[in-house]
Amino acid sequence: MKRTFTIILFISLGFGCGSKENKQEINDAENIVKTLPFLGEPVITFREENGVSFSDTVQHQIPAFSFTDQDGNIVTEKTVEGKVYVADFIFTTCPSICPIMTGNLKKVQDEFASRSDFMILSHSIDPDYDQPAVLRKYADEKGADTRIWKFLTGDRDSIYSICENQYMAFAQKDDKAPGGYIHSGFLVLIDKNRHIRGAYDGTEEGKTEDLIRDIRILLQE
């Protein structure tokens, strides 16, 4: 939410009349919440009312989806309804960036473990191997709280489509790459209306701190 504050500073030579109010205004100004951008290609529609043309902008929204988590439960867009969440794309046998990404997401999990309006969705880009039992073992090894952190598998085409066309990430099988896949290391931040509001390099600790800061902002929207 955008809030605008007007700060009027009075300089008084007497007994400091109005100093209490001034302090409150300054505190309010310091608490102004940063607004995060919307990412992705918006859809612009046009309409006409009483001979006047109007345009409406609809921000990119993650569409309906259905995957299976580490316990064999179905996870859909309803699972994250009204929640801020982080999405990423990994595979359990990844020898390179995935362990780093997952380790940084563990810090994010621990920061928001008590929140009922926050989740993490980690999608496997190797769904043939990463079946629920494999994902459950991986989650346990990484210290994931699977009440809020879901490790997802499912139809390969659906996973790759939502990765590249919706979350603006990248994944591809490559026999020459370590582990047999190449993929982006983004941690993608989604708001309570399934709009993309940020993307962070999951291999950099500093970017993880930025992600934690921005999650706090979205939780206040």
MDTraj code that builds the backbone (N, CA, C; nanometers):
import mdtraj as md
import numpy as np

residues = "MET LYS ARG THR PHE THR ILE ILE LEU PHE ILE SER LEU GLY PHE GLY CYS GLY SER LYS GLU ASN LYS GLN GLU ILE ASN ASP ALA GLU ASN ILE VAL LYS THR LEU PRO PHE LEU GLY GLU PRO VAL ILE THR PHE ARG GLU GLU ASN GLY VAL SER PHE SER ASP THR VAL GLN HIS GLN ILE PRO ALA PHE SER PHE THR ASP GLN ASP GLY ASN ILE VAL THR GLU LYS THR VAL GLU GLY LYS VAL TYR VAL ALA ASP PHE ILE PHE THR THR CYS PRO SER ILE CYS PRO ILE MET THR GLY ASN LEU LYS LYS VAL GLN ASP GLU PHE ALA SER ARG SER ASP PHE MET ILE LEU SER HIS SER ILE ASP PRO ASP TYR ASP GLN PRO ALA VAL LEU ARG LYS TYR ALA ASP GLU LYS GLY ALA ASP THR ARG ILE TRP LYS PHE LEU THR GLY ASP ARG ASP SER ILE TYR SER ILE CYS GLU ASN GLN TYR MET ALA PHE ALA GLN LYS ASP ASP LYS ALA PRO GLY GLY TYR ILE HIS SER GLY PHE LEU VAL LEU ILE ASP LYS ASN ARG HIS ILE ARG GLY ALA TYR ASP GLY THR GLU GLU GLY LYS THR GLU ASP LEU ILE ARG ASP ILE ARG ILE LEU LEU GLN GLU".split()
xyz = np.array([
    [0.0833, -0.1185, 0.0000],
    [0.0000, 0.0000, 0.0000],
    [0.0871, 0.1239, 0.0000],
    [0.0475, 0.2239, -0.0749],
    [0.1226, 0.3479, -0.0757],
    [0.0622, 0.4426, 0.0258],
    [0.1474, 0.4979, 0.1060],
    [0.1023, 0.5981, 0.2018],
    [0.1877, 0.7217, 0.1835],
    [0.1259, 0.8359, 0.1873],
    [0.1982, 0.9610, 0.1721],
    [0.1911, 1.0369, 0.3015],
    [0.3059, 1.0793, 0.3471],
    [0.3121, 1.1541, 0.4710],
    [0.3672, 1.2929, 0.4415],
    [0.3064, 1.3945, 0.5014],
    [0.3580, 1.5301, 0.4929],
    [0.4195, 1.5649, 0.6262],
    [0.5470, 1.6019, 0.6224],
    [0.6176, 1.6337, 0.7462],
    [0.6356, 1.7843, 0.7542],
    [0.5819, 1.8447, 0.8583],
    [0.5969, 1.9879, 0.8802],
    [0.6771, 2.0064, 1.0076],
    [0.7923, 2.0659, 0.9943],
    [0.8796, 2.0834, 1.1087],
    [0.8684, 2.2272, 1.1586],
    [0.8298, 2.2413, 1.2833],
    [0.8210, 2.3733, 1.3454],
    [0.9431, 2.3931, 1.4344],
    [1.0048, 2.5081, 1.4219],
    [1.1168, 2.5430, 1.5095],
    [1.0642, 2.6421, 1.6120],
    [1.0723, 2.6020, 1.7373],
    [1.0175, 2.6863, 1.8432],
    [1.1284, 2.7290, 1.9372],
    [1.1261, 2.8591, 1.9749],
    [1.2250, 2.9113, 2.0674],
    [1.1733, 2.9126, 2.2096],
    [1.0465, 2.8774, 2.2304],
    [0.9869, 2.8798, 2.3631],
    [1.0037, 2.7462, 2.4306],
    [0.8883, 2.6874, 2.4678],
    [0.8915, 2.5613, 2.5411],
    [0.8794, 2.4410, 2.4471],
    [0.9091, 2.4588, 2.3176],
    [0.9030, 2.3470, 2.2249],
    [0.7607, 2.3047, 2.1986],
    [0.6700, 2.3967, 2.1788],
    [0.5297, 2.3653, 2.1554],
    [0.5150, 2.2751, 2.0334],
    [0.4414, 2.1671, 2.0502],
    [0.4163, 2.0746, 1.9397],
    [0.5276, 1.9741, 1.9193],
    [0.6243, 1.9633, 2.0091],
    [0.7366, 1.8719, 1.9885],
    [0.6916, 1.7269, 1.9857],
    [0.5903, 1.6920, 2.0642],
    [0.5400, 1.5540, 2.0667],
    [0.4833, 1.5161, 1.9308],
    [0.4068, 1.6111, 1.8715],
    [0.3488, 1.5834, 1.7410],
    [0.4576, 1.5702, 1.6351],
    [0.5606, 1.6574, 1.6460],
    [0.6691, 1.6515, 1.5486],
    [0.7413, 1.5176, 1.5530],
    [0.7661, 1.4681, 1.6738],
    [0.8340, 1.3395, 1.6881],
    [0.7521, 1.2284, 1.6246],
    [0.6187, 1.2339, 1.6419],
    [0.5335, 1.1308, 1.5838],
    [0.5388, 1.1354, 1.4317],
    [0.5391, 1.2598, 1.3748],
    [0.5457, 1.2727, 1.2304],
    [0.6764, 1.2187, 1.1758],
    [0.7857, 1.2433, 1.2468],
    [0.9154, 1.1927, 1.2043],
    [0.9180, 1.0412, 1.2107],
    [0.8615, 0.9833, 1.3176],
    [0.8564, 0.8375, 1.3289],
    [0.7739, 0.7768, 1.2160],
    [0.6614, 0.8423, 1.1821],
    [0.5785, 0.7941, 1.0726],
    [0.6565, 0.7957, 0.9414],
    [0.7327, 0.9014, 0.9197],
    [0.8100, 0.9119, 0.7961],
    [0.9133, 0.8010, 0.7857],
    [0.9752, 0.7661, 0.8962],
    [1.0759, 0.6618, 0.8966],
    [1.0146, 0.5252, 0.8716],
    [0.8839, 0.5109, 0.8949],
    [0.8166, 0.3824, 0.8778],
    [0.7452, 0.3705, 0.7439],
    [0.7705, 0.4651, 0.6529],
    [0.7104, 0.4550, 0.5201],
    [0.7551, 0.3237, 0.4554],
    [0.6594, 0.2473, 0.4042],
    [0.6896, 0.1164, 0.3483],
    [0.7272, 0.1294, 0.2014],
    [0.8396, 0.0731, 0.1656],
    [0.8823, 0.0698, 0.0265],
    [0.7838, -0.0144, -0.0536],
    [0.7523, 0.0303, -0.1755],
    [0.6635, -0.0445, -0.2625],
    [0.7465, -0.1220, -0.3643],
    [0.7242, -0.2511, -0.3737],
    [0.7989, -0.3337, -0.4671],
    [0.7363, -0.3261, -0.6060],
    [0.8180, -0.3370, -0.7099],
    [0.7641, -0.3326, -0.8461],
    [0.6905, -0.4615, -0.8804],
    [0.6128, -0.4566, -0.9872],
    [0.5511, -0.5757, -1.0444],
    [0.6371, -0.6185, -1.1628],
    [0.6728, -0.7465, -1.1689],
    [0.7545, -0.7989, -1.2765],
    [0.6693, -0.8840, -1.3700],
    [0.7176, -0.9022, -1.4910],
    [0.6426, -0.9782, -1.5894],
    [0.5664, -0.8859, -1.6827],
    [0.5223, -0.9409, -1.7945],
    [0.4544, -0.8609, -1.8959],
    [0.3078, -0.8411, -1.8582],
    [0.2651, -0.7166, -1.8348],
    [0.1241, -0.6924, -1.8008],
    [0.0360, -0.7033, -1.9248],
    [-0.0923, -0.7262, -1.9008],
    [-0.1900, -0.7296, -2.0087],
    [-0.2685, -0.5989, -2.0036],
    [-0.2714, -0.5286, -2.1159],
    [-0.3435, -0.4016, -2.1232],
    [-0.4700, -0.4211, -2.2068],
    [-0.5826, -0.3907, -2.1493],
    [-0.7102, -0.4023, -2.2199],
    [-0.7717, -0.2635, -2.2359],
    [-0.8541, -0.2497, -2.3373],
    [-0.9168, -0.1207, -2.3659],
    [-1.0686, -0.1359, -2.3628],
    [-1.1346, -0.0342, -2.3133],
    [-1.2804, -0.0348, -2.3078],
    [-1.3315, 0.1058, -2.3353],
    [-1.4583, 0.1130, -2.3685],
    [-1.5180, 0.2425, -2.3986],
    [-1.6469, 0.2590, -2.3197],
    [-1.6586, 0.3716, -2.2532],
    [-1.7782, 0.4030, -2.1765],
    [-1.8264, 0.5420, -2.2145],
    [-1.9497, 0.5466, -2.2611],
    [-2.0109, 0.6749, -2.2994],
    [-1.9237, 0.7529, -2.3977],
    [-1.8639, 0.6791, -2.4906],
    [-1.7835, 0.7428, -2.5926],
    [-1.6432, 0.7784, -2.5505],
    [-1.6061, 0.7443, -2.4265],
    [-1.4717, 0.7737, -2.3754],
    [-1.3929, 0.6439, -2.3644],
    [-1.2726, 0.6415, -2.4173],
    [-1.1885, 0.5216, -2.4140],
    [-1.1050, 0.5168, -2.2860],
    [-1.0965, 0.3984, -2.2257],
    [-1.0166, 0.3760, -2.1054],
    [-0.9276, 0.2542, -2.1289],
    [-0.8149, 0.2524, -2.0608],
    [-0.7274, 0.1346, -2.0643],
    [-0.7104, 0.0807, -1.9233],
    [-0.7055, -0.0499, -1.9121],
    [-0.6849, -0.1162, -1.7835],
    [-0.5604, -0.2031, -1.7937],
    [-0.4782, -0.1973, -1.6917],
    [-0.3562, -0.2787, -1.6876],
    [-0.3727, -0.3907, -1.5856],
    [-0.3575, -0.5137, -1.6329],
    [-0.3648, -0.6306, -1.5453],
    [-0.2240, -0.6874, -1.5334],
    [-0.1712, -0.6889, -1.4128],
    [-0.0350, -0.7364, -1.3913],
    [-0.0259, -0.8876, -1.4143],
    [0.0930, -0.9293, -1.4589],
    [0.1193, -1.0719, -1.4810],
    [0.0897, -1.1506, -1.3530],
    [0.0187, -1.2604, -1.3682],
    [-0.0196, -1.3425, -1.2527],
    [0.0138, -1.4887, -1.2799],
    [0.0725, -1.5554, -1.1807],
    [0.0994, -1.6987, -1.1940],
    [-0.0343, -1.7709, -1.2096],
    [-0.0507, -1.8501, -1.3148],
    [-0.1802, -1.9144, -1.3396],
    [-0.2030, -2.0355, -1.2493],
    [-0.3178, -2.0980, -1.2677],
    [-0.3495, -2.2196, -1.1917],
    [-0.2447, -2.3273, -1.2209],
    [-0.2116, -2.4067, -1.1203],
    [-0.1141, -2.5149, -1.1373],
    [-0.1509, -2.6304, -1.0455],
    [-0.0912, -2.7436, -1.0713],
    [-0.1145, -2.8618, -0.9873],
    [0.0089, -2.9512, -0.9925],
    [0.0744, -2.9660, -0.8772],
    [0.1913, -3.0513, -0.8655],
    [0.1761, -3.1397, -0.7419],
    [0.2695, -3.2332, -0.7251],
    [0.2659, -3.3261, -0.6121],
    [0.3837, -3.2981, -0.5207],
    [0.3584, -3.2911, -0.3896],
    [0.4675, -3.2575, -0.2977],
    [0.5374, -3.3813, -0.2444],
    [0.6318, -3.3601, -0.1538],
    [0.7171, -3.4659, -0.0998],
    [0.6400, -3.5721, -0.0219],
    [0.5165, -3.5423, 0.0156],
    [0.4342, -3.6393, 0.0886],
    [0.3230, -3.6989, 0.0029],
    [0.3281, -3.6698, -0.1273],
    [0.2273, -3.7229, -0.2171],
    [0.0991, -3.6430, -0.2210],
    [0.0993, -3.5260, -0.1581],
    [-0.0194, -3.4400, -0.1581],
    [-0.0179, -3.3463, -0.2783],
    [-0.1366, -3.3138, -0.3267],
    [-0.1490, -3.2218, -0.4387],
    [-0.1389, -3.0777, -0.3889],
    [-0.0528, -3.0004, -0.4558],
    [-0.0344, -2.8588, -0.4249],
    [-0.0819, -2.7798, -0.5466],
    [-0.1728, -2.6859, -0.5244],
    [-0.2259, -2.6029, -0.6329],
    [-0.2142, -2.4560, -0.5949],
    [-0.2656, -2.3718, -0.6836],
    [-0.2680, -2.2282, -0.6531],
    [-0.3517, -2.1985, -0.5295],
    [-0.4453, -2.2876, -0.4959],
    [-0.5260, -2.2690, -0.3749],
    [-0.4416, -2.2840, -0.2489],
    [-0.3347, -2.3633, -0.2583],
    [-0.2463, -2.3852, -0.1434],
    [-0.1798, -2.2552, -0.0998],
    [-0.1515, -2.1682, -0.1956],
    [-0.0824, -2.0428, -0.1640],
    [-0.1778, -1.9234, -0.1670],
    [-0.3056, -1.9503, -0.1697],
    [-0.4029, -1.8414, -0.1751],
    [-0.3892, -1.7511, -0.0527],
    [-0.3756, -1.6212, -0.0752],
    [-0.3623, -1.5264, 0.0350],
    [-0.2285, -1.5314, 0.1052],
    [-0.1279, -1.5939, 0.0413],
    [0.0038, -1.6062, 0.1034],
    [0.1106, -1.5425, 0.0145],
    [0.2129, -1.4907, 0.0777],
    [0.3359, -1.4540, 0.0085],
    [0.4190, -1.5805, -0.0027],
    [0.4799, -1.6046, -0.1194],
    [0.5641, -1.7237, -0.1285],
    [0.6846, -1.7006, -0.2185],
    [0.7831, -1.7879, -0.2010],
    [0.9038, -1.7864, -0.2826],
    [0.9071, -1.9149, -0.3636],
    [0.9360, -1.9044, -0.4921],
    [0.9456, -2.0213, -0.5787],
    [1.0871, -2.0325, -0.6343],
    [1.1352, -2.1566, -0.6469],
    [1.2620, -2.1790, -0.7162],
    [1.2570, -2.3135, -0.7876],
    [1.3629, -2.3407, -0.8654],
    [1.3691, -2.4623, -0.9473],
    [1.5043, -2.5282, -0.9257],
    [1.5009, -2.6532, -0.8785],
    [1.6207, -2.7244, -0.8380],
    [1.6085, -2.8709, -0.8804],
    [1.7082, -2.9528, -0.8468],
    [1.6931, -3.0988, -0.8529],
    [1.7844, -3.1586, -0.7476],
    [1.7436, -3.2706, -0.6923],
    [1.8073, -3.3214, -0.5703],
    [1.9494, -3.3718, -0.5921],
    [1.9835, -3.4106, -0.7145],
    [2.1189, -3.4598, -0.7410],
    [2.2114, -3.3499, -0.7926],
    [2.1658, -3.2279, -0.7891],
    [2.2448, -3.1139, -0.8380],
    [2.3730, -3.0988, -0.7559],
    [2.4897, -3.0977, -0.8222],
    [2.6163, -3.0858, -0.7491],
    [2.6691, -2.9432, -0.7419],
    [2.5947, -2.8478, -0.7969],
    [2.6491, -2.7123, -0.8072],
    [2.5682, -2.6112, -0.7260],
    [2.4754, -2.5388, -0.7892],
    [2.4124, -2.4257, -0.7215],
    [2.2936, -2.4627, -0.6333],
    [2.2303, -2.5772, -0.6581],
    [2.1086, -2.6108, -0.5818],
    [2.1315, -2.6192, -0.4308],
    [2.2373, -2.6863, -0.3844],
    [2.2597, -2.6890, -0.2394],
    [2.2757, -2.5499, -0.1787],
    [2.3383, -2.4592, -0.2540],
    [2.3553, -2.3224, -0.2040],
    [2.2203, -2.2526, -0.1967],
    [2.1409, -2.2655, -0.3032],
    [2.0082, -2.2055, -0.3061],
    [1.9222, -2.2569, -0.1917],
    [1.9249, -2.3887, -0.1729],
    [1.8435, -2.4495, -0.0673],
    [1.8913, -2.4056, 0.0704],
    [2.0229, -2.3926, 0.0867],
    [2.0761, -2.3444, 0.2136],
    [2.0320, -2.2019, 0.2434],
    [2.0300, -2.1180, 0.1425],
    [1.9846, -1.9808, 0.1628],
    [1.8343, -1.9748, 0.1877],
    [1.7594, -2.0623, 0.1229],
    [1.6152, -2.0671, 0.1497],
    [1.5851, -2.1180, 0.2907],
    [1.6754, -2.1994, 0.3449],
    [1.6582, -2.2431, 0.4840],
    [1.6628, -2.1220, 0.5769],
    [1.7485, -2.0241, 0.5463],
    [1.7538, -1.9017, 0.6261],
    [1.6229, -1.8239, 0.6147],
    [1.5676, -1.8225, 0.4935],
    [1.4398, -1.7550, 0.4729],
    [1.3297, -1.8268, 0.5504],
    [1.3281, -1.9587, 0.5416],
    [1.2298, -2.0370, 0.6166],
    [1.2363, -2.0055, 0.7652],
    [1.3562, -2.0063, 0.8204],
    [1.3719, -1.9856, 0.9642],
    [1.3261, -1.8459, 1.0062],
    [1.3424, -1.7497, 0.9161],
    [1.3033, -1.6131, 0.9465],
    [1.1512, -1.5986, 0.9575],
    [1.0783, -1.6789, 0.8795],
    [0.9324, -1.6633, 0.8732],
    [0.8576, -1.7900, 0.9155],
    [0.9241, -1.8726, 0.9957],
    [0.8667, -2.0019, 1.0342],
    [0.7345, -1.9889, 1.1084],
    [0.7143, -1.8784, 1.1774],
    [0.5929, -1.8619, 1.2570],
    [0.4780, -1.8001, 1.1783],
    [0.5017, -1.7630, 1.0528],
    [0.3989, -1.6962, 0.9742],
    [0.3109, -1.7985, 0.9032],
    [0.1812, -1.7811, 0.9166],
    [0.0863, -1.8693, 0.8469],
    [0.0570, -1.8204, 0.7063],
    [0.1073, -1.7011, 0.6704],
    [0.0811, -1.6432, 0.5395],
    [0.2069, -1.6385, 0.4532],
    [0.2953, -1.7367, 0.4749],
    [0.4180, -1.7443, 0.3964],
    [0.4481, -1.8895, 0.3628],
    [0.4975, -1.9126, 0.2383],
    [0.5355, -2.0468, 0.1965],
    [0.6547, -2.0409, 0.1011],
    [0.7138, -2.1579, 0.0774],
    [0.8194, -2.1760, -0.0214],
    [0.7806, -2.2946, -0.1090],
    [0.7931, -2.2792, -0.2405],
    [0.7678, -2.3885, -0.3345],
    [0.8949, -2.4139, -0.4146],
    [0.9558, -2.5307, -0.3938],
    [1.0741, -2.5698, -0.4699],
    [1.0335, -2.6769, -0.5709],
    [1.0455, -2.6443, -0.6994],
    [1.0039, -2.7342, -0.8072],
    [1.1241, -2.8125, -0.8579],
    [1.1105, -2.9427, -0.8729],
    [1.2190, -3.0223, -0.9292],
    [1.2152, -3.0158, -1.0814],
    [1.3307, -2.9908, -1.1425],
    [1.3405, -2.9927, -1.2881],
    [1.3815, -3.1310, -1.3380],
    [1.3926, -3.2264, -1.2463],
    [1.4186, -3.3668, -1.2815],
    [1.3080, -3.4525, -1.2197],
    [1.1830, -3.4311, -1.2636],
    [1.0699, -3.4964, -1.1966],
    [1.0669, -3.6476, -1.2126],
    [1.1343, -3.7020, -1.3143],
    [1.1347, -3.8472, -1.3308],
    [1.2081, -3.9146, -1.2148],
    [1.3192, -3.8567, -1.1744],
    [1.3942, -3.9124, -1.0612],
    [1.3404, -3.8608, -0.9280],
    [1.3100, -3.7333, -0.9235],
    [1.2684, -3.6700, -0.7971],
    [1.1203, -3.6977, -0.7679],
    [1.0931, -3.8213, -0.7369],
    [0.9590, -3.8611, -0.6957],
    [0.9383, -3.8224, -0.5479],
    [0.8155, -3.8278, -0.4962],
    [0.7897, -3.7807, -0.3590],
    [0.8833, -3.8365, -0.2530],
    [0.9128, -3.9655, -0.2571],
    [0.9998, -4.0229, -0.1535],
    [1.1395, -3.9620, -0.1580],
    [1.1894, -3.9351, -0.2782],
    [1.3211, -3.8730, -0.2937],
    [1.3173, -3.7303, -0.2401],
    [1.2105, -3.6596, -0.2715],
    [1.1968, -3.5221, -0.2241],
    [1.1816, -3.5155, -0.0726],
    [1.1125, -3.6117, -0.0161],
    [1.0964, -3.6158, 0.1302],
    [1.2320, -3.6349, 0.1975],
    [1.3124, -3.7241, 0.1453],
    [1.4457, -3.7467, 0.2019],
    [1.5305, -3.6198, 0.1893],
    [1.5228, -3.5558, 0.0747],
    [1.5988, -3.4322, 0.0511],
    [1.5542, -3.3232, 0.1474],
    [1.4248, -3.3087, 0.1646],
    [1.3711, -3.2066, 0.2552],
    [1.4202, -3.2301, 0.3973],
    [1.4190, -3.3559, 0.4400],
    [1.4641, -3.3880, 0.5757],
    [1.6123, -3.3571, 0.5921],
    [1.6910, -3.3906, 0.4910],
    [1.8359, -3.3652, 0.4979],
    [1.8677, -3.2154, 0.5036],
    [1.7835, -3.1352, 0.4404],
    [1.8087, -2.9913, 0.4348],
    [1.7428, -2.9141, 0.5488],
    [1.6744, -2.9847, 0.6367],
    [1.6116, -2.9177, 0.7507],
    [1.4889, -2.8383, 0.7147],
    [1.4187, -2.8795, 0.6100],
    [1.2998, -2.8062, 0.5654],
    [1.1799, -2.8378, 0.6550],
    [1.1056, -2.7352, 0.6885],
    [0.9784, -2.7504, 0.7580],
    [0.8715, -2.7636, 0.6499],
    [0.8296, -2.8843, 0.6224],
    [0.7417, -2.9078, 0.5080],
    [0.5975, -2.8642, 0.5321],
    [0.5721, -2.8059, 0.6485],
    [0.4408, -2.7426, 0.6656],
    [0.4322, -2.6158, 0.5818],
    [0.5464, -2.5505, 0.5624],
    [0.5459, -2.4267, 0.4827],
    [0.6358, -2.4354, 0.3593],
    [0.7222, -2.5357, 0.3539],
    [0.8147, -2.5492, 0.2416],
    [0.7825, -2.6784, 0.1683],
    [0.7298, -2.6665, 0.0470],
    [0.6893, -2.7809, -0.0329],
    [0.7894, -2.8057, -0.1452],
    [0.8269, -2.9327, -0.1624],
    [0.9141, -2.9746, -0.2718],
    [0.8273, -3.0472, -0.3726],
    [0.8249, -2.9963, -0.4961],
    [0.7226, -3.0367, -0.5919],
    [0.7784, -3.1164, -0.7094],
    [0.7009, -3.2150, -0.7511],
    [0.7287, -3.2917, -0.8709],
    [0.5991, -3.3012, -0.9502],
    [0.6075, -3.3592, -1.0680],
    [0.4866, -3.3704, -1.1490],
    [0.5202, -3.3861, -1.2954],
    [0.4277, -3.3457, -1.3811],
    [0.4467, -3.3557, -1.5243],
    [0.5617, -3.2653, -1.5694],
    [0.6564, -3.3236, -1.6411],
    [0.7758, -3.2484, -1.6823],
    [0.7405, -3.1251, -1.7646],
    [0.6533, -3.1417, -1.8633],
    [0.6187, -3.0280, -1.9484],
    [0.5551, -2.9149, -1.8683],
    [0.4729, -2.9506, -1.7714],
    [0.4067, -2.8489, -1.6896],
    [0.5070, -2.7730, -1.6050],
    [0.6048, -2.8447, -1.5500],
    [0.7064, -2.7803, -1.4669],
    [0.7922, -2.6856, -1.5501],
    [0.8363, -2.7307, -1.6667],
    [0.9214, -2.6467, -1.7503],
    [0.8444, -2.5279, -1.8073],
    [0.7169, -2.5495, -1.8371],
    [0.6353, -2.4403, -1.8898],
    [0.6156, -2.3304, -1.7860],
    [0.5816, -2.3688, -1.6629],
    [0.5582, -2.2675, -1.5604],
    [0.6892, -2.2010, -1.5202],
    [0.7983, -2.2751, -1.5276],
    [0.9306, -2.2192, -1.4964],
    [0.9646, -2.1067, -1.5931],
    [0.9563, -2.1355, -1.7216],
    [1.0061, -2.0419, -1.8218],
    [0.9022, -1.9384, -1.8636],
    [0.7763, -1.9775, -1.8695],
    [0.6735, -1.8871, -1.9210],
    [0.6056, -1.8034, -1.8132],
    [0.6138, -1.8479, -1.6885],
    [0.5413, -1.7783, -1.5820],
    [0.6336, -1.7191, -1.4765],
    [0.7309, -1.7984, -1.4286],
    [0.8201, -1.7484, -1.3240],
    [0.9437, -1.6773, -1.3811],
    [0.9560, -1.6745, -1.5141],
    [1.0688, -1.6078, -1.5798],
    [1.2036, -1.6676, -1.5397],
    [1.2035, -1.7959, -1.5090],
    [1.3271, -1.8672, -1.4776],
    [1.3673, -1.9507, -1.5998],
    [1.4680, -2.0346, -1.5832],
    [1.5195, -2.1101, -1.6974],
    [1.5677, -2.2468, -1.6507],
    [1.5368, -2.3504, -1.7283],
    [1.5850, -2.4855, -1.6985],
    [1.5945, -2.5642, -1.8289],
    [1.6999, -2.6434, -1.8388],
    [1.7190, -2.7223, -1.9609],
    [1.8084, -2.8413, -1.9323],
    [1.7746, -2.9560, -1.9908],
    [1.8595, -3.0731, -1.9781],
    [1.9839, -3.0527, -2.0627],
    [2.0994, -3.0844, -2.0056],
    [2.2271, -3.0663, -2.0753],
    [2.3238, -3.1714, -2.0224],
    [2.3512, -3.2712, -2.1049],
    [2.4359, -3.3828, -2.0614],
    [2.5780, -3.3398, -2.0274],
    [2.6193, -3.2238, -2.0773],
    [2.7549, -3.1770, -2.0501],
    [2.7648, -3.0965, -1.9203],
    [2.6499, -3.0583, -1.8643],
    [2.6488, -2.9767, -1.7420],
    [2.6605, -3.0658, -1.6190],
    [2.7149, -3.0137, -1.5091],
    [2.7204, -3.0917, -1.3845],
    [2.5810, -3.1359, -1.3423],
    [2.5623, -3.2649, -1.3282],
    [2.4319, -3.3167, -1.2887],
    [2.3364, -3.3369, -1.4042],
    [2.3744, -3.2891, -1.5244],
    [2.2921, -3.3130, -1.6418],
    [2.1898, -3.2061, -1.6733],
    [2.1894, -3.0950, -1.5970],
    [2.0946, -2.9863, -1.6212],
    [2.1641, -2.8522, -1.6039],
    [2.1152, -2.7528, -1.6775],
    [2.1515, -2.6151, -1.6507],
    [2.0236, -2.5401, -1.6162],
    [2.0337, -2.4482, -1.5226],
    [1.9133, -2.3748, -1.4823],
    [1.9530, -2.2476, -1.4086],
    [1.8596, -2.1538, -1.4037],
    [1.8838, -2.0285, -1.3333],
    [1.8730, -2.0506, -1.1829],
    [1.9378, -1.9626, -1.1096],
    [1.9379, -1.9747, -0.9639],
    [1.8505, -1.8736, -0.8947],
    [1.7473, -1.8262, -0.9643],
    [1.6615, -1.7237, -0.9066],
    [1.5707, -1.7783, -0.7970],
    [1.5542, -1.6973, -0.6929],
    [1.4481, -1.7161, -0.5946],
    [1.3435, -1.6104, -0.6288],
    [1.2258, -1.6543, -0.6681],
    [1.1242, -1.5640, -0.7218],
    [1.0203, -1.5337, -0.6144],
    [0.9999, -1.4059, -0.5882],
    [0.9097, -1.3622, -0.4816],
    [0.7719, -1.3309, -0.5388],
    [0.6690, -1.3934, -0.4818],
    [0.5319, -1.3807, -0.5296],
    [0.4446, -1.3232, -0.4174],
    [0.3575, -1.2286, -0.4534],
    [0.2717, -1.1681, -0.3514],
    [0.1430, -1.2483, -0.3307],
    [0.0551, -1.1975, -0.2473],
    [-0.0649, -1.2709, -0.2080],
    [-0.1669, -1.2855, -0.3207],
    [-0.1434, -1.2128, -0.4311],
    [-0.2305, -1.2236, -0.5481],
    [-0.1613, -1.2939, -0.6644],
    [-0.0523, -1.3628, -0.6354],
    [0.0259, -1.4399, -0.7326],
    [0.0908, -1.3521, -0.8394],
    [0.1285, -1.2302, -0.8019],
    [0.2053, -1.1424, -0.8893],
    [0.3534, -1.1535, -0.8527],
    [0.4396, -1.1515, -0.9532],
    [0.5842, -1.1556, -0.9279],
    [0.6305, -1.0176, -0.8835],
    [0.6975, -1.0124, -0.7682],
    [0.7406, -0.8835, -0.7139],
    [0.8919, -0.8727, -0.6960],
    [0.9641, -0.9810, -0.7264],
    [1.1090, -0.9747, -0.7149],
    [1.1738, -1.1045, -0.7580],
    [1.3012, -1.0974, -0.7980],
    [1.3801, -1.2157, -0.8329],
    [1.5218, -1.1931, -0.7808],
    [1.5770, -1.2921, -0.7102],
    [1.7014, -1.2747, -0.6354],
    [1.7951, -1.3910, -0.6656],
    [1.9224, -1.3609, -0.6789],
    [2.0231, -1.4643, -0.7013],
    [2.0337, -1.5502, -0.5754],
    [1.9868, -1.6736, -0.5857],
    [1.9831, -1.7620, -0.4693],
    [2.1169, -1.8138, -0.4254],
    [2.2226, -1.7802, -0.4990],
    [2.3559, -1.8258, -0.4601],
    [2.4323, -1.7205, -0.3814],
    [2.3735, -1.6001, -0.3665],
    [2.4421, -1.4915, -0.2964],
    [2.3730, -1.4620, -0.1636],
    [2.4500, -1.4674, -0.0560],
    [2.3932, -1.4445, 0.0768],
    [2.3346, -1.3044, 0.0892],
    [2.4003, -1.2063, 0.0292],
    [2.3504, -1.0693, 0.0361],
    [2.2149, -1.0548, -0.0298],
    [2.1935, -1.1247, -0.1410],
    [2.0651, -1.1201, -0.2091],
    [1.9566, -1.1889, -0.1264],
    [1.9970, -1.2883, -0.0477],
    [1.9013, -1.3536, 0.0420],
    [1.8519, -1.2555, 0.1473],
    [1.9417, -1.1702, 0.1961],
    [1.9008, -1.0672, 0.2917],
    [1.8042, -0.9693, 0.2272],
    [1.8282, -0.9366, 0.1003],
    [1.7352, -0.8496, 0.0276],
    [1.5981, -0.9164, 0.0161],
    [1.5985, -1.0461, -0.0131],
    [1.4734, -1.1206, -0.0240],
    [1.3967, -1.1184, 0.1075],
    [1.4650, -1.1409, 0.2178],
    [1.4003, -1.1397, 0.3492],
    [1.3392, -1.0029, 0.3774],
    [1.4117, -0.8988, 0.3447],
    [1.3595, -0.7625, 0.3633],
    [1.2331, -0.7413, 0.2815],
    [1.2342, -0.7863, 0.1554],
    [1.1200, -0.7630, 0.0679],
    [1.0004, -0.8516, 0.1026],
    [1.0252, -0.9690, 0.1571],
    [0.9150, -1.0517, 0.2064],
    [0.8416, -0.9782, 0.3177],
    [0.9169, -0.9150, 0.4066],
    [0.8545, -0.8380, 0.5144],
    [0.7636, -0.7287, 0.4572],
    [0.8104, -0.6647, 0.3509],
    [0.7306, -0.5586, 0.2886],
    [0.6003, -0.6146, 0.2342],
    [0.6078, -0.7263, 0.1624],
    [0.4865, -0.7838, 0.1041],
    [0.3891, -0.8340, 0.2096],
    [0.4417, -0.8838, 0.3183],
    [0.3534, -0.9333, 0.4257],
    [0.2732, -0.8205, 0.4886],
    [0.3170, -0.6971, 0.4693],
    [0.2449, -0.5823, 0.5230],
    [0.1431, -0.5249, 0.4238],
    [0.1487, -0.5696, 0.2991],
    [0.0569, -0.5139, 0.1978],
    [-0.0868, -0.5592, 0.2237],
])
top = md.Topology()
chain = top.add_chain()
for i, resn in enumerate(residues, 1):
    res = top.add_residue(resn, chain, resSeq=i)
    for name in ("N", "CA", "C"):
        top.add_atom(name, md.element.get_by_symbol(name[0]), res)
traj = md.Trajectory(xyz[None], top)
